[in-house]
Amino acid sequence: MTPRMLKQALEEWSREAQVPGDLADRALRRRSRLRLTRFAGAVSCAAVVAAVVLLVPLVVVPRLTARPISQVGGPPVVVPVQPYQPSPPAEGVLADTENSPPKTMIAAGRVAVSAYVTWRWRTDDGGRRLLDRTWYLLDPVTSRYEKTEWGWAEVAPGLRWAAVLEKDLPVRRIGVFDMETRRVRAWVAVDHPVGGVAWSPDGTRLVATAYDESPDLDTTSVQGRRQCPVRVATTPDGPPQPPYETIDTSRTGFYVVDVATATAGDFHAVDPCLTENSNVRRDFGWSDDGALVREASNVWKRPDGFYDLAGRPHDAPSGYVATESKAGVSPGGTLLAGPDGMPTKVTELSTGRVVGRQKVLQLLAWADDRRLVALGCAGACGNEFHNGLVLVSVDGRQTVPLSAYRKNSQRPEEWQPVFALR
């Protein structure tokens, strides 16, 4: 039994203790029995002590064992999620430059590596090749990463909750995992199996993407099965590009899950070929304000697709900016992280003026309005896949290592970071 479990069990037991309503009457009645001999009193005291000794195991021991998690179809569940409230970005940096994969928490400013994932290819019973992930989740109590058995995991802003899916995706339930107690607080049942989940910006809802078979099949396992129409890739400021054929996907639609009540709303079927995306896995995300569901396009300079929460196609929200990197728009909304490739750049949104260039490979997340977490390459960058996480200033003059450098980030079993706001 861990100290965390013992502490939690004792706290829960103490909350259940109640003071009897007739305590005063009992005390008065006791005064009438003071004629009893000291011997009888001693015997009674001993009996009470013995009774407590016997009763404590009966009450406490079950609490010290792992309590059953809430089951699908069980009583209503209330998960104490609170809307995420961003705090001022921390100036301090947490790095692990000694271990690859990292063992201790990596964080800078407002973001943290909330998890990392390793991967390998495996063959299923039907002879198809698919991607198999192993997830390592941050323990915010110990500030260390722990291996899990989940098939998918997504940490909410604030680092308190995670949404988890079991192995062999897609699955018919979504777990709400407590990052501090390391237990599933609730299971959310769904009729259509899901293969990916994403938290809303305020950390109170999930969008769960449904698939009718694994979303991680290799492209060679799905080609020729059911193709989307051939399209012409165009860019707003350039001539049409040669036609491209989108890869088929088994994605069927999405659910919007209310985490506090652990309930999924109605299923919303979505055309798998509506948005220009050539990936087999096409998970939904959220608009920046959490009012719409977003589907990312992976065709360069083509806009993302948006849906309202009832699954209907929707115009892009006001002020929407098509981003070219994972970092996107700065927290203050004035700067835009540029596309991958050394050197990267940051531009001013209002003017398009380049305000800084960085000698890194990719801009991954904004630590604050002055710094970004990026992917930098080792040494003189003789090999772009020999890379690691760094913290870089917008002007590119300051770079701080955050992780050890991976010798080959494209190799199976190599770790890939996943970020969340803290």
Buried (B, 14 or more C-beta within 10 A) or exposed (E): EEEBBEEBBEEEBEEEEEEEEEEEEEEEEEEEEEEEEEEEEEEEEEEEEEEEEEEEEEEBEEBBEEEEBBEEEEEEBEBEBEEBEEEEBBEEBBBBBEEBBBEBBBBBBBBBBBBBBBBEEEEBEEEBBBBBBBBBBBBBEEBBBEEBEBBBBBBBBBBBBBBBBBEEBBBBBBBBBBBEEBBBBBBBEBEBBBBBBBBBBBBBBBBBBBBEBBBBBBEEBBEEEEEBEEBEBBEEEEEEEEEEEBBBBBBBBBBBBBBBBBBBBEBBEBEBBEBBBBBBBBBBBBBBEBBBBBBBBEBEBBBBBBBEBEBEEBEBEEEBEBBBBBBBBBBEEEBBBBEBEBEBBBBBBEEEEEBBBBBBBBBBBBBBBBBBBBBBBBEEBEEBBBBBBBBBBBEBEEBBBBBBBBEEBEEEEBBEBBBBBB
